[in-house]
Amino acid sequence: MTHPTMSAPPTLTKPRVHKELVDRLARRIVGGEFTPHRDFPTEQMLCQEYGVSRSAVREAIRVLATRGMLESRPRVGTRVLDQEQWNFLDPHVLEWIDQTTGWYRFIDDLMDVRLVVEPMAAELAARRATAAEVAMIEAAFLRMAHNLGAAPEEATRGDVAFHIAILRASHNVIYAQLANSFEVALTKQILLANNYNSHKQSTQEHLAVLDAIRLRQPDEARRLMTQMLLVGQRNLKRVRGEQARDESPVAY
């Protein structure tokens, strides 16, 4: 049996042993050092490498297993799972893949999902949203519009709140579940896309969707949401293009 070559990082120190061990192992998995096609280090090897106890190693493996990245079986050992099994909507997993070229592939995949889900959610919101829910969508829009240019991070929070409020206003329980999972991923994606979207254009696009929902125009709400997301998708492709000029692409 062979094992991947391992570097000798500094010994971890308490009280952050657990968090740092999880973080370091996760980043090595994301970076491709440990893959489904190579043996994962044994508990003893990890104990020696990081200067931690077996219980710390086992707990780190358990945490990564809950996020779909590892699988540990008695008498078989631990292995890295295929990426399709990773929980990419988990905030920790998103942080681990951030700043890698794999991050941009994930962002593209997320947009594919949004193009299917959000136009329908906008249509349903135009049919079903209560007055209070429309008011929440409007409040999120105003938060975004008032901060564009002046406070980009606050504007992004308003932008994300706008899309999440529409998902919830659809009165579809599955979309509501997605809203709970999407927030961190949406925040990162929208921050990237807005780098190429003019403040005026972004405001107009969101206001048009809001008006269609407010005026109970489901077909128009669906069309306008699709149009807005397609603009975002084009902007993300520009981000990908710039990234490709700086780095050679690798799979996440």
Salt bridges, closest charged atoms under 4 A:
GLU20 OE2 - ARG16 NE 3.46
GLU20 OE1 - ARG24 NH2 3.86
ASP23 OD2 - ARG27 NE 3.30
GLU33 OE2 - ARG28 NH2 2.69
GLU43 OE1 - ARG54 NH1 3.04
GLU43 OE1 - ARG58 NE 2.91
GLU49 OE2 - ARG28 NH1 2.92
GLU59 OE2 - ARG62 NH2 2.64
GLU71 OE2 - ARG73 NH2 3.26
GLU71 OE1 - ARG79 NE 2.89
ASP90 OD1 - ARG67 NE 3.08
ASP90 OD1 - HIS92 ND1 3.34
GLU95 OE2 - LYS188 NZ 3.00
ASP98 OD2 - LYS188 NZ 3.09
ASP108 OD2 - ARG240 NH1 2.35
GLU118 OE2 - ARG114 NE 2.40
GLU118 OE1 - HIS163 ND1 2.65
GLU123 OE2 - ARG127 NH2 3.23
GLU123 OE1 - ARG222 NH1 3.14
GLU133 OE1 - HIS171 NE2 2.70
GLU138 OE2 - ARG214 NH1 3.24
GLU154 OE2 - ARG143 NE 2.53
GLU154 OE1 - ARG157 NH2 2.95
ASP159 OD1 - HIS163 NE2 3.22
ASP159 OD1 - HIS206 NE2 2.85
ASP211 OD1 - ARG214 NH2 2.36
GLU220 OE2 - ARG223 NH2 2.71
